Amino acid sequence: MTKSAFLFLFSFCYSFYTYAQELQAKFTVNASRVNSTVDRRIFITLQNQLLNFVNNRKWTTDTYKGNEKIECNFLLNIDNIVETNVFKATLIVQSARPVYGTAYKAAMVNFQDAEVLFKYIEFQPMEFNDNRVQGTDALSANLTAIIAYYAYTVIGLDYDSFYPKGGEPYFQKAFNIVNNAPEASKIAGWKLFDGLRNRYWLNENLVNAKYNLVHDILYSYYRSGLDKLQASEVEARSNILQSLTQLQAFNQENLNTMIVQFFMQSKQAELVSIFKKASAEEKSKVIQLLSKLDVSNAQRYKDELK
């Protein structure tokens, strides 16, 4: 092996693909911020193990065809080494869903979790049990618990977009992980007092019966909206507008819920594209709605949907 090839192999950022089971995932571990004295092989091993954990585990009882697998990305940025074998990281989770009759894939999840603390010793088994978080200690169990939590959340949201409340069993599985999450005072993200935008609150919003309307909105947005754009653009756009109207009504009744922000994440370009050809009346309505649902991008909607 040449020196250049060797250096490339052990670069800070490693990416591999595997296709199996329900998820068609890409997992990347980026260790560019970690001190160069650390042996880079540990991050290659970690990435390979996490990739196999996500893609080769059977997350549901359903059978998936190759073209039905859920496309998703996991990017684990190692921020620093807290102590020997203990890492602080940020995890970015993304997933997409194909739109019927088109080559377009609509974003379902685009979320950054900045509270990923875990212990990892090279080649340690990636253990996980749905009903009991395993590991030699809390920090060792935390990483697989987090990845499993997001795997179930990604799957649940995908099911919600195809079947009315179809994701409920998987949100419940994620709920079990929250309830059985590793216990340690320095492990954040699992408890209601850890902040307003964390794993606890995302799952709480998805399993709370008070928020059932959100699941109906998800289904109607994708199935009655996006999936009909190719066959009947006017009808589909009207259905999407109705879904946004319902979402804003929900937002007014349930202020500051995480799920609304979560849904709107990365929808700006998609919604602008959908309503570019809308009537002046529809544009006016959607601008008003989006200015409340997605405040940080309000000006963009006004500028691009004139």
ChimeraX commands (.cxc) that place a marker at each C-alpha (Angstrom):
marker #1 position 0.00,0.00,0.00 radius 0.5
marker #1 position 1.37,3.43,-0.92 radius 0.5
marker #1 position 1.86,6.10,1.72 radius 0.5
marker #1 position -0.84,8.32,0.17 radius 0.5
marker #1 position -3.32,5.45,0.12 radius 0.5
marker #1 position -2.49,4.65,3.75 radius 0.5
marker #1 position -3.09,8.26,4.81 radius 0.5
marker #1 position -6.36,8.36,2.88 radius 0.5
marker #1 position -7.54,5.19,4.60 radius 0.5
marker #1 position -6.92,6.68,8.01 radius 0.5
marker #1 position -8.31,10.14,7.30 radius 0.5
marker #1 position -10.51,11.83,9.87 radius 0.5
marker #1 position -13.80,11.16,8.15 radius 0.5
marker #1 position -14.84,7.69,7.05 radius 0.5
marker #1 position -17.95,6.76,5.07 radius 0.5
marker #1 position -19.35,3.35,4.14 radius 0.5
marker #1 position -22.66,2.06,2.81 radius 0.5
marker #1 position -24.49,-1.14,3.60 radius 0.5
marker #1 position -27.95,-2.12,2.45 radius 0.5
marker #1 position -30.01,-4.46,4.60 radius 0.5
marker #1 position -33.20,-4.80,6.65 radius 0.5
marker #1 position -35.43,-1.68,6.92 radius 0.5
marker #1 position -32.83,1.05,6.79 radius 0.5
marker #1 position -30.55,2.03,3.94 radius 0.5
marker #1 position -28.23,4.07,6.08 radius 0.5
marker #1 position -24.97,5.86,5.69 radius 0.5
marker #1 position -23.01,6.26,8.90 radius 0.5
marker #1 position -20.09,8.65,9.16 radius 0.5
marker #1 position -17.83,9.24,12.14 radius 0.5
marker #1 position -15.96,12.51,11.88 radius 0.5
marker #1 position -13.05,12.81,14.30 radius 0.5
marker #1 position -11.29,15.81,12.79 radius 0.5
marker #1 position -11.52,17.76,16.07 radius 0.5
marker #1 position -9.84,15.06,18.12 radius 0.5
marker #1 position -6.19,15.41,19.08 radius 0.5
marker #1 position -3.93,13.86,16.45 radius 0.5
marker #1 position -2.18,11.70,19.06 radius 0.5
marker #1 position -5.27,9.47,19.22 radius 0.5
marker #1 position -5.08,6.29,17.15 radius 0.5
marker #1 position -7.39,6.88,14.19 radius 0.5
marker #1 position -8.20,3.20,13.81 radius 0.5
marker #1 position -10.62,3.37,16.72 radius 0.5
marker #1 position -12.91,5.66,14.71 radius 0.5
marker #1 position -12.87,3.35,11.70 radius 0.5
marker #1 position -13.84,0.47,13.95 radius 0.5
marker #1 position -16.51,2.54,15.68 radius 0.5
marker #1 position -18.03,3.59,12.38 radius 0.5
marker #1 position -18.08,0.06,10.98 radius 0.5
marker #1 position -19.74,-1.26,14.13 radius 0.5
marker #1 position -22.36,1.49,14.16 radius 0.5
marker #1 position -23.06,1.00,10.47 radius 0.5
marker #1 position -23.64,-2.71,11.01 radius 0.5
marker #1 position -25.74,-2.01,14.08 radius 0.5
marker #1 position -28.08,0.30,12.16 radius 0.5
marker #1 position -28.32,-1.53,8.86 radius 0.5
marker #1 position -28.14,-5.18,9.87 radius 0.5
marker #1 position -30.47,-5.11,12.86 radius 0.5
marker #1 position -34.12,-6.08,12.29 radius 0.5
marker #1 position -36.08,-3.11,13.63 radius 0.5
marker #1 position -39.60,-4.21,12.61 radius 0.5
marker #1 position -41.48,-7.44,11.90 radius 0.5
marker #1 position -42.26,-6.31,8.34 radius 0.5
marker #1 position -40.51,-7.45,5.18 radius 0.5
marker #1 position -38.94,-4.69,3.11 radius 0.5
marker #1 position -38.10,-4.87,-0.57 radius 0.5
marker #1 position -34.92,-3.20,-1.78 radius 0.5
marker #1 position -36.76,-0.15,-3.11 radius 0.5
marker #1 position -38.75,0.22,0.13 radius 0.5
marker #1 position -35.81,0.72,2.45 radius 0.5
marker #1 position -35.71,4.03,4.29 radius 0.5
marker #1 position -32.83,6.26,3.24 radius 0.5
marker #1 position -31.13,7.92,6.19 radius 0.5
marker #1 position -27.84,9.46,7.26 radius 0.5
marker #1 position -26.13,9.46,10.63 radius 0.5
marker #1 position -23.18,11.81,11.14 radius 0.5
marker #1 position -21.39,11.48,14.47 radius 0.5
marker #1 position -19.05,14.41,15.02 radius 0.5
marker #1 position -16.64,13.68,17.86 radius 0.5
marker #1 position -16.27,17.02,19.64 radius 0.5
marker #1 position -13.72,16.05,22.28 radius 0.5
marker #1 position -12.38,13.34,24.57 radius 0.5
marker #1 position -13.73,13.86,28.07 radius 0.5
marker #1 position -11.50,11.21,29.62 radius 0.5
marker #1 position -9.92,7.95,28.52 radius 0.5
marker #1 position -12.38,6.12,26.22 radius 0.5
marker #1 position -15.15,8.65,26.93 radius 0.5
marker #1 position -16.26,10.91,24.08 radius 0.5
marker #1 position -18.51,13.93,23.73 radius 0.5
marker #1 position -20.17,14.16,20.31 radius 0.5
marker #1 position -22.89,15.74,18.22 radius 0.5
marker #1 position -25.14,13.50,16.15 radius 0.5
marker #1 position -26.92,14.67,13.01 radius 0.5
marker #1 position -29.78,12.44,11.85 radius 0.5
marker #1 position -31.42,12.81,8.44 radius 0.5
marker #1 position -33.96,10.75,6.56 radius 0.5
marker #1 position -35.88,11.13,3.31 radius 0.5
marker #1 position -39.00,9.68,1.74 radius 0.5
marker #1 position -39.65,9.17,-2.01 radius 0.5
marker #1 position -42.56,11.09,-3.52 radius 0.5
marker #1 position -44.87,8.98,-5.67 radius 0.5
marker #1 position -44.35,9.29,-9.41 radius 0.5
marker #1 position -41.25,11.48,-9.13 radius 0.5
marker #1 position -37.51,11.23,-8.49 radius 0.5
marker #1 position -37.87,13.71,-5.63 radius 0.5
marker #1 position -37.16,12.63,-2.06 radius 0.5
marker #1 position -38.77,14.73,0.65 radius 0.5
marker #1 position -36.90,15.31,3.89 radius 0.5
marker #1 position -38.53,13.62,6.88 radius 0.5
marker #1 position -35.89,14.13,9.57 radius 0.5
marker #1 position -33.10,16.67,9.83 radius 0.5
marker #1 position -32.14,16.94,13.46 radius 0.5
marker #1 position -28.99,17.71,15.43 radius 0.5
marker #1 position -28.49,16.17,18.85 radius 0.5
marker #1 position -25.66,17.92,20.69 radius 0.5
marker #1 position -25.89,15.76,23.83 radius 0.5
marker #1 position -24.16,12.53,22.88 radius 0.5
marker #1 position -21.83,11.32,25.60 radius 0.5
marker #1 position -20.54,7.75,25.45 radius 0.5
marker #1 position -17.81,5.35,26.41 radius 0.5
marker #1 position -16.23,3.24,23.71 radius 0.5
marker #1 position -13.41,0.73,23.79 radius 0.5
marker #1 position -12.38,-0.57,20.38 radius 0.5
marker #1 position -14.20,-3.75,19.33 radius 0.5
marker #1 position -16.55,-3.71,22.32 radius 0.5
marker #1 position -19.87,-5.34,21.30 radius 0.5
marker #1 position -22.69,-3.03,20.17 radius 0.5
marker #1 position -25.28,-4.40,22.59 radius 0.5
marker #1 position -28.89,-3.32,22.72 radius 0.5
marker #1 position -32.13,-4.73,24.08 radius 0.5
marker #1 position -35.45,-2.99,23.46 radius 0.5
marker #1 position -36.63,-3.57,27.01 radius 0.5
marker #1 position -33.37,-3.23,28.89 radius 0.5
marker #1 position -30.52,-0.92,28.00 radius 0.5
marker #1 position -27.36,-3.02,28.20 radius 0.5
marker #1 position -23.72,-2.22,28.71 radius 0.5
marker #1 position -20.96,-2.54,31.23 radius 0.5
marker #1 position -21.92,0.88,32.52 radius 0.5
marker #1 position -24.28,3.75,31.71 radius 0.5
marker #1 position -21.90,5.52,29.36 radius 0.5
marker #1 position -21.21,2.34,27.37 radius 0.5
marker #1 position -24.96,1.76,26.93 radius 0.5
marker #1 position -25.77,5.34,25.98 radius 0.5
marker #1 position -24.55,5.33,22.37 radius 0.5
marker #1 position -26.53,2.30,21.17 radius 0.5
marker #1 position -29.57,3.55,23.08 radius 0.5
marker #1 position -29.38,6.89,21.24 radius 0.5
marker #1 position -28.90,5.28,17.82 radius 0.5
marker #1 position -31.76,2.82,18.42 radius 0.5
marker #1 position -33.98,5.67,19.59 radius 0.5
marker #1 position -33.42,7.58,16.34 radius 0.5
marker #1 position -33.76,4.43,14.22 radius 0.5
marker #1 position -37.23,3.82,15.64 radius 0.5
marker #1 position -38.14,7.50,15.31 radius 0.5
marker #1 position -37.07,7.56,11.64 radius 0.5
marker #1 position -39.04,4.39,10.94 radius 0.5
marker #1 position -42.09,5.66,12.83 radius 0.5
marker #1 position -42.21,8.94,10.93 radius 0.5
marker #1 position -41.82,7.10,7.64 radius 0.5
marker #1 position -44.78,4.84,8.51 radius 0.5
marker #1 position -46.82,7.86,9.59 radius 0.5
marker #1 position -46.36,9.34,6.13 radius 0.5
marker #1 position -47.80,6.25,4.40 radius 0.5
marker #1 position -50.49,5.01,6.82 radius 0.5
marker #1 position -52.75,6.86,9.29 radius 0.5
marker #1 position -50.92,6.73,12.62 radius 0.5
marker #1 position -48.78,3.96,11.17 radius 0.5
marker #1 position -45.73,4.94,13.19 radius 0.5
marker #1 position -47.29,4.42,16.61 radius 0.5
marker #1 position -45.62,1.05,17.41 radius 0.5
marker #1 position -42.18,2.51,16.67 radius 0.5
marker #1 position -42.72,5.69,18.66 radius 0.5
marker #1 position -43.68,3.40,21.55 radius 0.5
marker #1 position -40.43,1.48,21.11 radius 0.5
marker #1 position -38.55,4.78,21.26 radius 0.5
marker #1 position -40.61,5.64,24.35 radius 0.5
marker #1 position -39.40,2.42,26.01 radius 0.5
marker #1 position -35.82,3.48,25.33 radius 0.5
marker #1 position -36.47,6.88,26.92 radius 0.5
marker #1 position -37.93,5.17,29.99 radius 0.5
marker #1 position -35.01,2.74,30.23 radius 0.5
marker #1 position -32.31,5.23,29.24 radius 0.5
marker #1 position -28.94,4.98,30.98 radius 0.5
marker #1 position -29.06,6.60,34.40 radius 0.5
marker #1 position -26.24,8.97,35.23 radius 0.5
marker #1 position -26.28,12.61,36.25 radius 0.5
marker #1 position -23.92,13.64,33.46 radius 0.5
marker #1 position -25.85,11.89,30.67 radius 0.5
marker #1 position -28.16,14.50,29.13 radius 0.5
marker #1 position -30.96,14.42,26.58 radius 0.5
marker #1 position -33.25,11.80,28.09 radius 0.5
marker #1 position -35.09,13.77,30.75 radius 0.5
marker #1 position -37.72,16.51,30.65 radius 0.5
marker #1 position -35.47,18.91,32.57 radius 0.5
marker #1 position -32.58,18.52,30.11 radius 0.5
marker #1 position -34.02,21.25,27.87 radius 0.5
marker #1 position -36.96,21.89,25.56 radius 0.5
marker #1 position -35.52,20.37,22.37 radius 0.5
marker #1 position -34.17,16.95,23.23 radius 0.5
marker #1 position -34.89,13.24,22.83 radius 0.5
marker #1 position -37.37,13.26,25.68 radius 0.5
marker #1 position -39.54,16.04,24.26 radius 0.5
marker #1 position -39.49,14.78,20.69 radius 0.5
marker #1 position -40.76,11.41,21.79 radius 0.5
marker #1 position -43.22,12.93,24.27 radius 0.5
marker #1 position -44.78,14.93,21.45 radius 0.5
marker #1 position -45.04,11.81,19.28 radius 0.5
marker #1 position -46.68,9.54,21.88 radius 0.5
marker #1 position -48.84,12.07,23.75 radius 0.5
marker #1 position -52.50,11.39,22.83 radius 0.5
marker #1 position -53.16,15.12,23.20 radius 0.5
marker #1 position -51.11,15.65,20.03 radius 0.5
marker #1 position -52.71,12.96,17.86 radius 0.5
marker #1 position -53.61,15.57,15.25 radius 0.5
marker #1 position -49.93,15.82,14.33 radius 0.5
marker #1 position -49.98,12.26,12.98 radius 0.5
marker #1 position -53.02,13.04,10.82 radius 0.5
marker #1 position -51.25,16.14,9.51 radius 0.5
marker #1 position -48.14,14.16,8.65 radius 0.5
marker #1 position -50.17,11.59,6.76 radius 0.5
marker #1 position -52.24,14.15,4.83 radius 0.5
marker #1 position -49.22,16.30,3.97 radius 0.5
marker #1 position -47.39,13.41,2.34 radius 0.5
marker #1 position -50.12,11.12,1.02 radius 0.5
marker #1 position -52.80,13.63,0.05 radius 0.5
marker #1 position -50.27,16.31,-0.77 radius 0.5
marker #1 position -46.83,15.41,-2.04 radius 0.5
marker #1 position -47.82,12.01,-3.45 radius 0.5
marker #1 position -50.55,13.62,-5.59 radius 0.5
marker #1 position -48.46,16.45,-7.01 radius 0.5
marker #1 position -47.59,14.53,-10.16 radius 0.5
marker #1 position -51.17,13.48,-10.96 radius 0.5
marker #1 position -53.09,16.54,-9.77 radius 0.5
marker #1 position -50.94,19.51,-8.81 radius 0.5
marker #1 position -53.79,21.90,-8.00 radius 0.5
marker #1 position -55.58,19.41,-5.74 radius 0.5
marker #1 position -52.34,18.36,-4.06 radius 0.5
marker #1 position -51.34,21.95,-3.37 radius 0.5
marker #1 position -54.76,22.63,-1.86 radius 0.5
marker #1 position -54.36,19.57,0.39 radius 0.5
marker #1 position -50.91,20.72,1.50 radius 0.5
marker #1 position -52.32,24.17,2.30 radius 0.5
marker #1 position -55.03,22.48,4.38 radius 0.5
marker #1 position -52.38,20.45,6.25 radius 0.5
marker #1 position -50.44,23.63,7.03 radius 0.5
marker #1 position -53.66,25.31,8.20 radius 0.5
marker #1 position -54.25,22.40,10.58 radius 0.5
marker #1 position -50.67,22.56,11.78 radius 0.5
marker #1 position -50.99,26.25,12.59 radius 0.5
marker #1 position -54.24,25.61,14.47 radius 0.5
marker #1 position -52.42,22.93,16.45 radius 0.5
marker #1 position -49.53,25.31,17.01 radius 0.5
marker #1 position -51.82,27.98,18.44 radius 0.5
marker #1 position -53.44,25.51,20.83 radius 0.5
marker #1 position -50.14,23.94,21.87 radius 0.5
marker #1 position -47.54,26.67,22.04 radius 0.5
marker #1 position -43.83,25.90,21.78 radius 0.5
marker #1 position -44.12,22.17,21.09 radius 0.5
marker #1 position -40.98,20.64,19.68 radius 0.5
marker #1 position -42.81,18.66,17.00 radius 0.5
marker #1 position -43.87,21.74,15.01 radius 0.5
marker #1 position -40.31,23.00,14.73 radius 0.5
marker #1 position -39.16,19.46,13.97 radius 0.5
marker #1 position -41.68,19.12,11.12 radius 0.5
marker #1 position -40.79,22.48,9.58 radius 0.5
marker #1 position -37.06,21.80,9.61 radius 0.5
marker #1 position -35.70,21.73,6.04 radius 0.5
marker #1 position -39.12,22.33,4.46 radius 0.5
marker #1 position -38.37,25.84,3.17 radius 0.5
marker #1 position -37.18,24.98,-0.34 radius 0.5
marker #1 position -39.83,22.28,-0.70 radius 0.5
marker #1 position -42.72,24.58,0.22 radius 0.5
marker #1 position -41.46,27.45,-1.91 radius 0.5
marker #1 position -41.23,25.12,-4.90 radius 0.5
marker #1 position -44.75,23.77,-4.31 radius 0.5
marker #1 position -46.40,27.20,-4.03 radius 0.5
marker #1 position -44.42,29.02,-6.74 radius 0.5
marker #1 position -47.21,28.26,-9.22 radius 0.5
marker #1 position -50.06,28.83,-6.78 radius 0.5
marker #1 position -52.72,31.50,-7.21 radius 0.5
marker #1 position -52.22,34.87,-5.57 radius 0.5
marker #1 position -54.83,33.95,-2.97 radius 0.5
marker #1 position -53.10,30.69,-2.07 radius 0.5
marker #1 position -49.72,32.41,-1.92 radius 0.5
marker #1 position -51.10,35.02,0.44 radius 0.5
marker #1 position -52.55,32.33,2.72 radius 0.5
marker #1 position -49.45,30.18,2.76 radius 0.5
marker #1 position -47.15,33.14,3.46 radius 0.5
marker #1 position -49.27,34.04,6.49 radius 0.5
marker #1 position -49.19,30.46,7.74 radius 0.5
marker #1 position -45.50,29.89,7.17 radius 0.5
marker #1 position -44.55,33.20,8.74 radius 0.5
marker #1 position -46.00,31.84,11.99 radius 0.5
marker #1 position -44.95,28.22,11.66 radius 0.5
marker #1 position -41.39,28.97,10.52 radius 0.5
marker #1 position -40.60,32.41,11.92 radius 0.5
marker #1 position -36.87,32.33,11.14 radius 0.5
marker #1 position -37.61,31.91,7.42 radius 0.5
marker #1 position -40.61,34.25,7.22 radius 0.5
marker #1 position -38.82,36.79,5.05 radius 0.5
marker #1 position -37.67,34.11,2.63 radius 0.5
marker #1 position -41.27,32.99,2.06 radius 0.5
marker #1 position -42.36,36.59,1.48 radius 0.5
marker #1 position -39.52,37.25,-0.96 radius 0.5
marker #1 position -39.79,34.03,-2.97 radius 0.5
marker #1 position -43.58,33.73,-3.10 radius 0.5
marker #1 position -44.38,37.22,-4.31 radius 0.5
marker link #1:1,2 radius 0.2
marker link #1:2,3 radius 0.2
marker link #1:3,4 radius 0.2
marker link #1:4,5 radius 0.2
marker link #1:5,6 radius 0.2
marker link #1:6,7 radius 0.2
marker link #1:7,8 radius 0.2
marker link #1:8,9 radius 0.2
marker link #1:9,10 radius 0.2
marker link #1:10,11 radius 0.2
marker link #1:11,12 radius 0.2
marker link #1:12,13 radius 0.2
marker link #1:13,14 radius 0.2
marker link #1:14,15 radius 0.2
marker link #1:15,16 radius 0.2
marker link #1:16,17 radius 0.2
marker link #1:17,18 radius 0.2
marker link #1:18,19 radius 0.2
marker link #1:19,20 radius 0.2
marker link #1:20,21 radius 0.2
marker link #1:21,22 radius 0.2
marker link #1:22,23 radius 0.2
marker link #1:23,24 radius 0.2
marker link #1:24,25 radius 0.2
marker link #1:25,26 radius 0.2
marker link #1:26,27 radius 0.2
marker link #1:27,28 radius 0.2
marker link #1:28,29 radius 0.2
marker link #1:29,30 radius 0.2
marker link #1:30,31 radius 0.2
marker link #1:31,32 radius 0.2
marker link #1:32,33 radius 0.2
marker link #1:33,34 radius 0.2
marker link #1:34,35 radius 0.2
marker link #1:35,36 radius 0.2
marker link #1:36,37 radius 0.2
marker link #1:37,38 radius 0.2
marker link #1:38,39 radius 0.2
marker link #1:39,40 radius 0.2
marker link #1:40,41 radius 0.2
marker link #1:41,42 radius 0.2
marker link #1:42,43 radius 0.2
marker link #1:43,44 radius 0.2
marker link #1:44,45 radius 0.2
marker link #1:45,46 radius 0.2
marker link #1:46,47 radius 0.2
marker link #1:47,48 radius 0.2
marker link #1:48,49 radius 0.2
marker link #1:49,50 radius 0.2
marker link #1:50,51 radius 0.2
marker link #1:51,52 radius 0.2
marker link #1:52,53 radius 0.2
marker link #1:53,54 radius 0.2
marker link #1:54,55 radius 0.2
marker link #1:55,56 radius 0.2
marker link #1:56,57 radius 0.2
marker link #1:57,58 radius 0.2
marker link #1:58,59 radius 0.2
marker link #1:59,60 radius 0.2
marker link #1:60,61 radius 0.2
marker link #1:61,62 radius 0.2
marker link #1:62,63 radius 0.2
marker link #1:63,64 radius 0.2
marker link #1:64,65 radius 0.2
marker link #1:65,66 radius 0.2
marker link #1:66,67 radius 0.2
marker link #1:67,68 radius 0.2
marker link #1:68,69 radius 0.2
marker link #1:69,70 radius 0.2
marker link #1:70,71 radius 0.2
marker link #1:71,72 radius 0.2
marker link #1:72,73 radius 0.2
marker link #1:73,74 radius 0.2
marker link #1:74,75 radius 0.2
marker link #1:75,76 radius 0.2
marker link #1:76,77 radius 0.2
marker link #1:77,78 radius 0.2
marker link #1:78,79 radius 0.2
marker link #1:79,80 radius 0.2
marker link #1:80,81 radius 0.2
marker link #1:81,82 radius 0.2
marker link #1:82,83 radius 0.2
marker link #1:83,84 radius 0.2
marker link #1:84,85 radius 0.2
marker link #1:85,86 radius 0.2
marker link #1:86,87 radius 0.2
marker link #1:87,88 radius 0.2
marker link #1:88,89 radius 0.2
marker link #1:89,90 radius 0.2
marker link #1:90,91 radius 0.2
marker link #1:91,92 radius 0.2
marker link #1:92,93 radius 0.2
marker link #1:93,94 radius 0.2
marker link #1:94,95 radius 0.2
marker link #1:95,96 radius 0.2
marker link #1:96,97 radius 0.2
marker link #1:97,98 radius 0.2
marker link #1:98,99 radius 0.2
marker link #1:99,100 radius 0.2
marker link #1:100,101 radius 0.2
marker link #1:101,102 radius 0.2
marker link #1:102,103 radius 0.2
marker link #1:103,104 radius 0.2
marker link #1:104,105 radius 0.2
marker link #1:105,106 radius 0.2
marker link #1:106,107 radius 0.2
marker link #1:107,108 radius 0.2
marker link #1:108,109 radius 0.2
marker link #1:109,110 radius 0.2
marker link #1:110,111 radius 0.2
marker link #1:111,112 radius 0.2
marker link #1:112,113 radius 0.2
marker link #1:113,114 radius 0.2
marker link #1:114,115 radius 0.2
marker link #1:115,116 radius 0.2
marker link #1:116,117 radius 0.2
marker link #1:117,118 radius 0.2
marker link #1:118,119 radius 0.2
marker link #1:119,120 radius 0.2
marker link #1:120,121 radius 0.2
marker link #1:121,122 radius 0.2
marker link #1:122,123 radius 0.2
marker link #1:123,124 radius 0.2
marker link #1:124,125 radius 0.2
marker link #1:125,126 radius 0.2
marker link #1:126,127 radius 0.2
marker link #1:127,128 radius 0.2
marker link #1:128,129 radius 0.2
marker link #1:129,130 radius 0.2
marker link #1:130,131 radius 0.2
marker link #1:131,132 radius 0.2
marker link #1:132,133 radius 0.2
marker link #1:133,134 radius 0.2
marker link #1:134,135 radius 0.2
marker link #1:135,136 radius 0.2
marker link #1:136,137 radius 0.2
marker link #1:137,138 radius 0.2
marker link #1:138,139 radius 0.2
marker link #1:139,140 radius 0.2
marker link #1:140,141 radius 0.2
marker link #1:141,142 radius 0.2
marker link #1:142,143 radius 0.2
marker link #1:143,144 radius 0.2
marker link #1:144,145 radius 0.2
marker link #1:145,146 radius 0.2
marker link #1:146,147 radius 0.2
marker link #1:147,148 radius 0.2
marker link #1:148,149 radius 0.2
marker link #1:149,150 radius 0.2
marker link #1:150,151 radius 0.2
marker link #1:151,152 radius 0.2
marker link #1:152,153 radius 0.2
marker link #1:153,154 radius 0.2
marker link #1:154,155 radius 0.2
marker link #1:155,156 radius 0.2
marker link #1:156,157 radius 0.2
marker link #1:157,158 radius 0.2
marker link #1:158,159 radius 0.2
marker link #1:159,160 radius 0.2
marker link #1:160,161 radius 0.2
marker link #1:161,162 radius 0.2
marker link #1:162,163 radius 0.2
marker link #1:163,164 radius 0.2
marker link #1:164,165 radius 0.2
marker link #1:165,166 radius 0.2
marker link #1:166,167 radius 0.2
marker link #1:167,168 radius 0.2
marker link #1:168,169 radius 0.2
marker link #1:169,170 radius 0.2
marker link #1:170,171 radius 0.2
marker link #1:171,172 radius 0.2
marker link #1:172,173 radius 0.2
marker link #1:173,174 radius 0.2
marker link #1:174,175 radius 0.2
marker link #1:175,176 radius 0.2
marker link #1:176,177 radius 0.2
marker link #1:177,178 radius 0.2
marker link #1:178,179 radius 0.2
marker link #1:179,180 radius 0.2
marker link #1:180,181 radius 0.2
marker link #1:181,182 radius 0.2
marker link #1:182,183 radius 0.2
marker link #1:183,184 radius 0.2
marker link #1:184,185 radius 0.2
marker link #1:185,186 radius 0.2
marker link #1:186,187 radius 0.2
marker link #1:187,188 radius 0.2
marker link #1:188,189 radius 0.2
marker link #1:189,190 radius 0.2
marker link #1:190,191 radius 0.2
marker link #1:191,192 radius 0.2
marker link #1:192,193 radius 0.2
marker link #1:193,194 radius 0.2
marker link #1:194,195 radius 0.2
marker link #1:195,196 radius 0.2
marker link #1:196,197 radius 0.2
marker link #1:197,198 radius 0.2
marker link #1:198,199 radius 0.2
marker link #1:199,200 radius 0.2
marker link #1:200,201 radius 0.2
marker link #1:201,202 radius 0.2
marker link #1:202,203 radius 0.2
marker link #1:203,204 radius 0.2
marker link #1:204,205 radius 0.2
marker link #1:205,206 radius 0.2
marker link #1:206,207 radius 0.2
marker link #1:207,208 radius 0.2
marker link #1:208,209 radius 0.2
marker link #1:209,210 radius 0.2
marker link #1:210,211 radius 0.2
marker link #1:211,212 radius 0.2
marker link #1:212,213 radius 0.2
marker link #1:213,214 radius 0.2
marker link #1:214,215 radius 0.2
marker link #1:215,216 radius 0.2
marker link #1:216,217 radius 0.2
marker link #1:217,218 radius 0.2
marker link #1:218,219 radius 0.2
marker link #1:219,220 radius 0.2
marker link #1:220,221 radius 0.2
marker link #1:221,222 radius 0.2
marker link #1:222,223 radius 0.2
marker link #1:223,224 radius 0.2
marker link #1:224,225 radius 0.2
marker link #1:225,226 radius 0.2
marker link #1:226,227 radius 0.2
marker link #1:227,228 radius 0.2
marker link #1:228,229 radius 0.2
marker link #1:229,230 radius 0.2
marker link #1:230,231 radius 0.2
marker link #1:231,232 radius 0.2
marker link #1:232,233 radius 0.2
marker link #1:233,234 radius 0.2
marker link #1:234,235 radius 0.2
marker link #1:235,236 radius 0.2
marker link #1:236,237 radius 0.2
marker link #1:237,238 radius 0.2
marker link #1:238,239 radius 0.2
marker link #1:239,240 radius 0.2
marker link #1:240,241 radius 0.2
marker link #1:241,242 radius 0.2
marker link #1:242,243 radius 0.2
marker link #1:243,244 radius 0.2
marker link #1:244,245 radius 0.2
marker link #1:245,246 radius 0.2
marker link #1:246,247 radius 0.2
marker link #1:247,248 radius 0.2
marker link #1:248,249 radius 0.2
marker link #1:249,250 radius 0.2
marker link #1:250,251 radius 0.2
marker link #1:251,252 radius 0.2
marker link #1:252,253 radius 0.2
marker link #1:253,254 radius 0.2
marker link #1:254,255 radius 0.2
marker link #1:255,256 radius 0.2
marker link #1:256,257 radius 0.2
marker link #1:257,258 radius 0.2
marker link #1:258,259 radius 0.2
marker link #1:259,260 radius 0.2
marker link #1:260,261 radius 0.2
marker link #1:261,262 radius 0.2
marker link #1:262,263 radius 0.2
marker link #1:263,264 radius 0.2
marker link #1:264,265 radius 0.2
marker link #1:265,266 radius 0.2
marker link #1:266,267 radius 0.2
marker link #1:267,268 radius 0.2
marker link #1:268,269 radius 0.2
marker link #1:269,270 radius 0.2
marker link #1:270,271 radius 0.2
marker link #1:271,272 radius 0.2
marker link #1:272,273 radius 0.2
marker link #1:273,274 radius 0.2
marker link #1:274,275 radius 0.2
marker link #1:275,276 radius 0.2
marker link #1:276,277 radius 0.2
marker link #1:277,278 radius 0.2
marker link #1:278,279 radius 0.2
marker link #1:279,280 radius 0.2
marker link #1:280,281 radius 0.2
marker link #1:281,282 radius 0.2
marker link #1:282,283 radius 0.2
marker link #1:283,284 radius 0.2
marker link #1:284,285 radius 0.2
marker link #1:285,286 radius 0.2
marker link #1:286,287 radius 0.2
marker link #1:287,288 radius 0.2
marker link #1:288,289 radius 0.2
marker link #1:289,290 radius 0.2
marker link #1:290,291 radius 0.2
marker link #1:291,292 radius 0.2
marker link #1:292,293 radius 0.2
marker link #1:293,294 radius 0.2
marker link #1:294,295 radius 0.2
marker link #1:295,296 radius 0.2
marker link #1:296,297 radius 0.2
marker link #1:297,298 radius 0.2
marker link #1:298,299 radius 0.2
marker link #1:299,300 radius 0.2
marker link #1:300,301 radius 0.2
marker link #1:301,302 radius 0.2
marker link #1:302,303 radius 0.2
marker link #1:303,304 radius 0.2
marker link #1:304,305 radius 0.2
marker link #1:305,306 radius 0.2
view
